[in-house]
Amino acid sequence: MAANSGEDAPALEARGLSKVFGGVHAVDAMDLTVGRGEAVGIIGPNGAGKTTLFNLLAGSLQPTGGQVLLRGADITSWSADRRCRSGLARTFQVTLPFDDLTVFENVLVGALVRGETWAAAERLAIELIEHVGLSHAAARAGSQLSTGQRKRLELARALSTSPSVLLLDEVTGGVDQASVPGLIDVVRRIGQTGVSLVIIEHNMTVIQELATRLVFMHQGRKIAEGPAGEVAARRDVRALYLGEHDAAA
């Protein structure tokens, strides 16, 4: 089937995407469509293939089979940096800011890589730092940030590349409970700007607040897909994700 192009094409697509390591199908014939401005959640137990899927979408891994399309263009063979320059950005579960640089400088680097002039990059960095709620820490070194602040910086750095699609890997993972609502609010506001979001998240409460549609993965395959509330309530999903005892509760 020919890819749609231009304004008719989805923001991001995976078609029959697969990755085999030895005899293990880490991602197995995965189909995924993300509409423009849509927020889609990817859930599943540890080892389900969620992060491998992200690595395939972002270009960190090349697939064994299948395609990745960005706004209708086949980007399967593109490098990660070319995908980033074309509007596909990601965050990582384990944040790795430049520890010796300030928050401002960390975000400035991303804007400069995008090709902005120095003055434009500085303006963008200031705007994004305010957007994620880190203005008070703009002069603080990356090494001095709390886990929640590092997550916010990770979001600002990803946004500095001006993405149309943002892959979020466990944005609330490892964060104290008091910091979670603020991060949810930041992600919501990012979605409201029209950026399409694909979100990996273990916390079911969080993912149902952020995503309108859920995809449940198990052993590399898509087991369920649909409105967030419906997928979260399915007994087979609860059995595989939460365990038989919880599913029966």
C-alpha positions as CSV (number, residue, x, y, z in Angstrom):
1,M,0.0,0.0,0.0
2,A,1.4,3.4,-0.9
3,A,2.1,5.8,1.9
4,N,0.0,8.9,2.2
5,S,1.8,12.1,1.9
6,G,1.6,15.7,2.9
7,E,-1.2,16.8,5.3
8,D,-3.2,13.5,4.9
9,A,-0.4,11.3,6.3
10,P,-0.3,10.3,10.0
11,A,2.4,11.9,12.2
12,L,4.1,8.5,12.6
13,E,3.6,5.0,11.5
14,A,5.1,1.6,12.0
15,R,4.2,-1.1,9.5
16,G,5.0,-4.7,10.2
17,L,8.0,-3.5,12.3
18,S,10.1,-6.4,13.7
19,K,13.4,-6.8,15.5
20,V,15.0,-10.2,16.1
21,F,17.9,-10.8,18.5
22,G,19.1,-14.3,17.8
23,G,16.0,-16.3,18.1
24,V,14.1,-13.8,20.2
25,H,11.4,-11.6,18.5
26,A,11.8,-8.5,20.6
27,V,9.3,-6.7,18.4
28,D,7.1,-8.9,16.2
29,A,5.2,-7.5,13.2
30,M,4.2,-4.3,15.0
31,D,1.7,-1.9,13.4
32,L,1.2,1.5,14.9
33,T,-0.4,4.7,13.7
34,V,-0.1,8.0,15.5
35,G,-2.3,10.8,14.3
36,R,-1.2,14.4,14.2
37,G,-1.6,15.9,17.7
38,E,-2.6,12.6,19.2
39,A,-1.2,11.1,22.4
40,V,-0.8,7.3,22.3
41,G,0.4,5.2,25.3
42,I,2.5,2.1,25.0
43,I,2.1,-0.3,28.0
44,G,3.1,-3.8,28.9
45,P,5.1,-5.8,31.4
46,N,8.9,-5.7,31.6
47,G,10.4,-7.3,28.5
48,A,7.4,-6.7,26.4
49,G,9.5,-4.9,23.7
50,K,8.4,-1.3,24.5
51,T,11.9,0.3,24.6
52,T,13.0,-1.8,21.6
53,L,10.1,-0.4,19.7
54,F,11.1,3.2,20.7
55,N,14.7,2.4,19.5
56,L,13.4,1.3,16.2
57,L,11.1,4.3,15.8
58,A,13.9,6.7,16.8
59,G,16.6,5.1,14.7
60,S,18.8,3.8,17.5
61,L,18.2,0.3,16.1
62,Q,17.6,-0.9,12.5
63,P,14.7,-3.3,12.1
64,T,14.9,-6.9,10.9
65,G,11.7,-6.1,8.9
66,G,9.0,-3.6,8.4
67,Q,8.9,0.2,7.9
68,V,8.8,3.4,9.8
69,L,7.1,6.4,8.3
70,L,7.2,10.1,9.4
71,R,4.4,12.2,7.9
72,G,4.2,9.7,5.1
73,A,7.9,9.6,4.3
74,D,9.7,6.2,4.6
75,I,12.5,6.9,7.2
76,T,13.4,3.2,7.9
77,S,16.9,3.6,6.7
78,W,17.5,7.1,8.2
79,S,20.0,7.6,11.0
80,A,18.8,8.8,14.4
81,D,20.2,12.3,14.0
82,R,18.5,12.7,10.6
83,R,15.2,11.6,12.1
84,C,15.7,14.1,14.9
85,R,16.4,16.9,12.4
86,S,13.2,16.0,10.6
87,G,11.0,16.3,13.6
88,L,11.2,13.0,15.6
89,A,12.6,13.4,19.1
90,R,12.7,11.2,22.1
91,T,13.4,11.3,25.8
92,F,15.1,8.5,27.8
93,Q,14.1,6.7,31.0
94,V,17.6,7.2,32.4
95,T,18.3,10.9,31.9
96,L,21.9,11.9,30.9
97,P,22.2,15.7,30.9
98,F,25.6,17.3,30.5
99,D,26.4,17.5,34.2
100,D,29.0,20.2,33.9
101,L,26.7,22.5,31.9
102,T,23.9,24.6,33.3
103,V,20.2,23.9,32.6
104,F,20.3,26.8,30.1
105,E,23.4,25.5,28.4
106,N,21.9,22.0,28.1
107,V,18.9,23.3,26.3
108,L,20.9,25.8,24.2
109,V,23.0,22.9,22.8
110,G,19.9,21.2,21.4
111,A,18.7,24.5,19.8
112,L,22.1,25.1,18.2
113,V,22.2,21.5,16.8
114,R,18.8,22.2,15.2
115,G,20.5,25.0,13.3
116,E,19.2,28.1,15.1
117,T,21.3,31.2,15.2
118,W,22.9,31.9,18.6
119,A,20.4,34.7,19.4
120,A,17.4,32.6,18.3
121,A,18.8,29.5,20.2
122,E,19.1,31.6,23.4
123,R,15.5,32.9,23.1
124,L,14.2,29.3,22.5
125,A,16.2,27.9,25.4
126,I,14.7,30.6,27.8
127,E,11.2,29.9,26.5
128,L,11.5,26.1,26.9
129,I,13.0,26.3,30.3
130,E,10.1,28.4,31.4
131,H,7.7,26.0,29.6
132,V,8.9,23.0,31.7
133,G,9.0,24.9,34.9
134,L,12.8,25.2,35.4
135,S,13.3,29.0,35.2
136,H,14.4,29.1,38.8
137,A,17.1,26.5,38.1
138,A,18.4,27.8,34.7
139,A,21.8,28.6,36.1
140,R,22.1,25.3,38.1
141,A,24.5,22.6,36.8
142,G,23.0,19.4,35.5
143,S,24.7,17.5,38.3
144,Q,22.8,19.5,40.9
145,L,19.3,18.6,39.7
146,S,16.8,16.3,41.4
147,T,15.4,13.4,39.5
148,G,12.2,15.4,38.8
149,Q,14.2,18.4,37.6
150,R,16.3,16.1,35.3
151,K,13.1,14.8,33.8
152,R,11.9,18.3,33.1
153,L,15.3,19.2,31.6
154,E,15.1,16.0,29.4
155,L,11.7,17.3,28.1
156,A,13.2,20.8,27.4
157,R,16.2,19.3,25.6
158,A,13.9,17.2,23.4
159,L,11.7,20.2,22.6
160,S,14.7,22.3,21.6
161,T,14.9,20.3,18.4
162,S,11.3,21.5,17.5
163,P,9.8,18.1,17.1
164,S,6.5,17.2,15.5
165,V,6.6,13.8,17.2
166,L,7.9,13.2,20.7
167,L,8.6,9.7,22.1
168,L,8.5,9.8,25.9
169,D,10.1,6.9,27.8
170,E,8.9,6.7,31.4
171,V,8.7,10.4,32.0
172,T,7.6,9.9,35.6
173,G,9.8,6.8,36.3
174,G,11.9,7.1,39.4
175,V,10.2,10.4,40.4
176,D,8.8,11.0,43.9
177,Q,5.0,11.0,44.0
178,A,4.9,14.7,44.9
179,S,6.6,15.6,41.6
180,V,4.4,13.4,39.3
181,P,1.4,15.9,38.9
182,G,3.7,18.6,37.8
183,L,5.3,16.4,35.1
184,I,1.8,15.3,33.9
185,D,0.9,19.0,33.5
186,V,4.1,19.7,31.5
187,V,3.4,16.8,29.2
188,R,-0.2,17.8,28.7
189,R,0.9,21.3,27.8
190,I,3.3,19.9,25.3
191,G,0.5,18.0,23.7
192,Q,-1.7,21.1,23.5
193,T,0.9,22.7,21.2
194,G,0.1,20.1,18.6
195,V,3.1,17.8,19.1
196,S,2.2,14.1,18.6
197,L,3.1,12.1,21.7
198,V,4.0,8.4,22.0
199,I,4.3,7.6,25.7
200,I,5.8,4.5,27.5
201,E,4.6,4.5,31.1
202,H,4.2,1.9,33.8
203,N,1.9,3.9,36.0
204,M,-1.6,3.2,34.8
205,T,-3.1,6.2,36.4
206,V,-0.6,8.5,34.7
207,I,-0.9,6.9,31.3
208,Q,-4.7,7.2,31.4
209,E,-4.4,10.9,32.2
210,L,-2.0,11.5,29.3
211,A,-3.1,9.2,26.5
212,T,-6.4,8.9,24.7
213,R,-5.5,5.6,23.1
214,L,-3.4,2.7,24.5
215,V,-1.4,-0.1,22.8
216,F,-0.7,-3.1,25.0
217,M,2.4,-5.1,24.2
218,H,3.4,-8.6,25.4
219,Q,6.4,-10.6,24.2
220,G,7.0,-8.2,21.3
221,R,3.5,-8.3,19.9
222,K,0.5,-5.9,20.1
223,I,-2.1,-7.7,22.1
224,A,-4.7,-4.9,22.5
225,E,-5.4,-1.4,21.2
226,G,-8.2,1.1,21.8
227,P,-9.5,3.9,24.0
228,A,-7.4,4.1,27.2
229,G,-10.1,3.2,29.6
230,E,-11.3,0.2,27.6
231,V,-7.8,-1.3,27.2
232,A,-6.9,-0.7,30.9
233,A,-10.1,-2.5,31.9
234,R,-9.6,-5.6,29.8
235,R,-9.2,-8.8,31.8
236,D,-6.5,-10.2,29.6
237,V,-4.5,-7.0,29.8
238,R,-4.9,-6.9,33.6
239,A,-3.9,-10.6,33.8
240,L,-0.7,-10.1,31.8
241,Y,0.2,-6.7,33.2
242,L,-0.9,-6.9,36.8
243,G,-1.0,-10.6,37.4
244,E,-3.9,-13.1,37.7
245,H,-4.7,-12.2,41.3
246,D,-5.1,-8.5,40.6
247,A,-7.0,-9.1,37.4
248,A,-9.6,-11.1,39.2
249,A,-10.0,-8.4,41.9
